[in-house]
């Protein structure tokens, strides 16, 4: 049996827990846990891009209200163009074919897309926001 030796003082208990959780999730075939950012770094109506569950999947985190966040894969479900958050219009906009998705639910509201955006499952831990899973939806 191999043991992991931690030598860096900067490796905190929280980071160790996330690393252990990710190791366990990978063994079970589940997505890893990834820190996206802090609640304090994102204003209401603001958005931040990140990748999840790997570096090839662009995603967007949007702060809807003081305590409400949503995250979705950034690829339009029509032809995979990158959607753009438009919080003032309460939508994600796809410039390729004028597609629109509801900002809160990811459901298509206009244009050719028929399937909702893929939701990223979030977990708030203290003041930090983490991506912890992917919710594929077909309707």
C-alpha positions as a printed NumPy array, in Angstrom:
array([[  0.   ,   0.   ,   0.   ],
       [  1.31 ,   3.457,  -0.931],
       [  0.996,   6.478,   1.331],
       [  0.873,  10.123,   0.354],
       [  3.484,  12.194,   2.19 ],
       [  2.636,  15.863,   2.607],
       [  5.658,  18.102,   2.969],
       [  4.315,  21.571,   2.206],
       [  3.1  ,  23.661,   5.119],
       [  0.856,  25.514,   2.663],
       [ -1.206,  22.374,   2.047],
       [ -4.124,  23.04 ,   4.414],
       [ -6.574,  20.578,   5.908],
       [ -9.242,  21.839,   3.501],
       [ -7.02 ,  21.205,   0.481],
       [ -6.162,  17.762,   1.813],
       [ -9.86 ,  16.957,   2.183],
       [-10.591,  18.06 ,  -1.395],
       [ -7.67 ,  16.021,  -2.72 ],
       [ -8.892,  12.955,  -0.816],
       [-12.464,  13.536,  -2.015],
       [-11.256,  13.851,  -5.629],
       [ -9.209,  10.659,  -5.379],
       [-12.278,   8.802,  -4.108],
       [-14.571,  10.313,  -6.777],
       [-12.165,   9.382,  -9.592],
       [-12.11 ,   5.791,  -8.37 ],
       [-15.92 ,   5.741,  -8.47 ],
       [-16.057,   7.487, -11.869],
       [-17.574,  10.703, -10.536],
       [-16.495,  14.265, -11.451],
       [-13.914,  15.918,  -9.246],
       [-14.56 ,  18.769,  -6.831],
       [-13.164,  22.065,  -8.118],
       [-13.085,  25.445,  -6.413],
       [-14.503,  28.108,  -8.72 ],
       [-14.067,  31.174,  -6.549],
       [-15.212,  33.108,  -3.535],
       [-18.649,  34.592,  -2.926],
       [-16.878,  37.898,  -2.245],
       [-15.274,  37.956,  -5.718],
       [-18.516,  37.943,  -7.7  ],
       [-21.059,  40.771,  -7.68 ],
       [-24.793,  40.187,  -8.151],
       [-25.382,  39.906, -11.905],
       [-21.752,  39.039, -12.475],
       [-20.381,  35.971, -14.199],
       [-17.096,  34.107, -14.153],
       [-15.852,  31.451, -16.554],
       [-14.219,  28.203, -15.452],
       [-13.726,  24.697, -16.802],
       [-15.4  ,  21.597, -15.431],
       [-15.194,  18.625, -15.1  ],
       [-12.001,  18.936, -17.175],
       [-10.105,  21.685, -18.974],
       [-12.006,  21.024, -22.234],
       [-15.454,  21.94 , -20.872],
       [-16.011,  25.718, -20.605],
       [-18.597,  26.743, -18.016],
       [-20.109,  29.899, -16.554],
       [-20.964,  30.717, -12.942],
       [-23.54 ,  33.507, -12.516],
       [-24.563,  35.206,  -9.286],
       [-28.316,  35.789,  -9.501],
       [-28.905,  37.292,  -6.034],
       [-26.932,  37.722,  -2.812],
       [-27.26 ,  34.037,  -1.972],
       [-28.159,  32.416,  -5.291],
       [-25.675,  31.103,  -7.843],
       [-26.103,  28.991, -10.976],
       [-23.557,  27.379, -13.26 ],
       [-23.926,  25.839, -16.69 ],
       [-21.759,  24.454, -19.436],
       [-21.108,  27.314, -21.836],
       [-21.786,  25.283, -25.007],
       [-25.101,  25.904, -26.735],
       [-27.037,  22.666, -27.099],
       [-27.759,  23.439, -30.762],
       [-24.255,  23.514, -32.321],
       [-21.943,  24.071, -29.317],
       [-21.3  ,  27.781, -29.857],
       [-20.338,  29.659, -26.689],
       [-23.299,  31.239, -24.91 ],
       [-22.963,  34.681, -23.352],
       [-24.633,  35.624, -20.06 ],
       [-26.989,  38.601, -20.269],
       [-28.153,  39.071, -16.672],
       [-30.089,  42.255, -17.5  ],
       [-32.178,  40.17 , -19.949],
       [-32.242,  37.158, -17.589],
       [-30.803,  34.954, -20.301],
       [-27.819,  33.285, -21.887],
       [-27.513,  34.331, -25.531],
       [-26.05 ,  32.226, -28.346],
       [-24.85 ,  34.583, -31.107],
       [-24.517,  31.839, -33.741],
       [-28.252,  31.352, -34.369],
       [-29.94 ,  33.801, -31.981],
       [-30.61 ,  31.119, -29.371],
       [-31.573,  32.027, -25.821],
       [-31.668,  30.144, -22.54 ],
       [-33.242,  31.114, -19.223],
       [-30.505,  32.423, -16.915],
       [-31.915,  30.651, -13.84 ],
       [-32.808,  27.249, -15.321],
       [-30.821,  26.906, -18.528],
       [-34.023,  26.01 , -20.409],
       [-34.188,  27.136, -24.062],
       [-36.511,  30.112, -24.595],
       [-35.828,  31.154, -28.22 ],
       [-34.085,  30.069, -31.391],
       [-33.167,  26.587, -32.561],
       [-31.93 ,  25.029, -29.257],
       [-34.369,  22.41 , -27.938],
       [-32.38 ,  20.987, -25.017],
       [-31.404,  22.865, -21.841],
       [-27.836,  23.792, -21.01 ],
       [-25.955,  21.237, -18.928],
       [-26.148,  22.313, -15.277],
       [-23.063,  22.261, -13.072],
       [-23.909,  21.208,  -9.519],
       [-22.566,  23.723,  -6.997],
       [-21.677,  23.473,  -3.329],
       [-21.094,  26.491,  -1.09 ],
       [-18.445,  25.777,   1.558],
       [-18.011,  28.745,   3.815],
       [-17.419,  31.652,   1.423],
       [-16.077,  29.437,  -1.389],
       [-18.061,  28.074,  -4.34 ],
       [-17.236,  24.606,  -5.666],
       [-18.314,  22.631,  -8.711],
       [-19.136,  19.109,  -7.509],
       [-21.004,  17.436, -10.353],
       [-22.639,  17.599, -13.755],
       [-26.379,  17.288, -14.307],
       [-27.156,  16.237, -17.869],
       [-30.72 ,  17.103, -18.828],
       [-32.668,  16.221, -21.937],
       [-35.901,  18.124, -21.298]])
